[in-house]
Amino acid sequence: MQKLEVFGAKKLKGQVKISGSKNASLPILAATLLSNKKVYLKNLPKVKDIETMINLLQSLGSKIKFNKKNLIINNFKQNKNYASYKLVKTMRAGILVLGPLLAKFGNAKVSLPGGCAIGSRPVDIHLKALSKLGVSYKIIQGYVHASAPKGLIGSKIRFSKISVGATENLIIAASLAKGITVLSNCAIEPEIKDLTNFLNKIGCNIKWIAKRKIKIFGVSEVNEANYTVMFDRIEAGTYLIAAALTVGNLKIQNVIPKIIQNEINTLKKIGTKISVKKNEIHIIGNKKIKNLNIKTAPYPGFPTDLQAQIMVLLCKANKNSIIKEDIFENRFMHVAELNRMGAKISINSNKALVEGNTSFEAAELMATDLRASVSLILAALTAKGKSVINRIYHLDRGYENIEKKLKKIGAKIRRVN
């Protein structure tokens, strides 16, 4: 099994080009199932979750090939509606094929999803909303057996709570439903806006009519299209935090700064110097890091996917900080490993009290999920000596070429078997 060795105490300097968004690519890939024509996608990140989704689409009958920077998906003969546990078990996004398969075939059998061990991530919000489009379902031996005998029929649906996955699934499904669907209390993450942009590009008719309200006019078929996926805002945020943590000097490229304005503002409050251009953010770290209280929230709030990374930075602050995790239960599993490196973090329910002025010590570490694993790299970058991070397959699910990118900006890091 592969590990990462990280040798700390390095300032990160130079330029980092941010990859395409994993969290935007996955629903867009699922949505290509609506089409019986060719779809050309650019800027997909080379990460394990994307590879898994491509394998899932191929198992459903999609013909997929790479041509230079394009992924070409041809669903002319796509005719299967069964998504197996073997392909869905490693990522929660597998459930996103349920909506398009129901829209296309009127029935589907899809395994309940897997992914990181950071909460139950129930799919009941997806299923209750789909039932309002005319879907009946049963869960049998870990599979959702769903059918819409009369086809999907437009409806007014209000989500019981804000859910990114459920919003994505319903947008995709309703795109081919008969009549008009109005979704309210929707998630408004930039990745969802990217999904609706893609769907409109292939001939769907989707309009945002209020901040969290979408109107979808069902269409009978969709077109061939080219589409470029947005940048990965979580990867961008991770490198911004890495620069702040190492008192570095980094230019983060291939980004749209206004999309991560909250994260930029947060890092400015902590004491970093940040300037922005059209597609670039320049960050200079400060030795003096100010403490801060943060709570995670749906977009445009502070993202849960950056909670572990910002926690590492706040360990270096001048005073104590509090982080409140309001999205996922069970998302403080990195805390035990950070404490082994010398951090003083205590957990009370969904709050973490982070004591400042930590000097991290090198250690052998165990990654528990995708974002936790990158937080251990960040801590190791500031520790003297060699840290070893095990179970990095979590990391490969969501960060493209992370050790190559870090090496290029001055980190001493290597992958070993």
Secondary structure, DSSP 8 states (H G I E B T S, - for coil): --EEEEE-----EEEEE--B-HHHHHHHHHHGGG-SSEEEEE-----HHHHHHHHHHHHTT-EEEEETTEEEEE-TT----EE-HHHHTT-GGGGGGHHHHHHHHSEEEEE-----SSS---SHHHHHHHHTTT-EEEEETTEEEEE-TT--B--EEE-SS--HHHHHHHHHHHTTSBSEEEEES----HHHHHHHHHHHHTT-EEEEEETTEEEEE--S----EEEE--B-HHHHHHHHHHHHHTT-EEEEES--GGGGHHHHHHHHHHT-EEEE-SSEEEEE--SS-----EEB-STTSB-GGGHHHHHHHHTTSSS-EEEE--S-TT--THHHHHHHTT--EEEETTEEEE-SS---B--EEE--SHHHHHHHHHHHHTSBSEEEEE-THHHHTT-TTHHHHHHHTT-EEEEE-
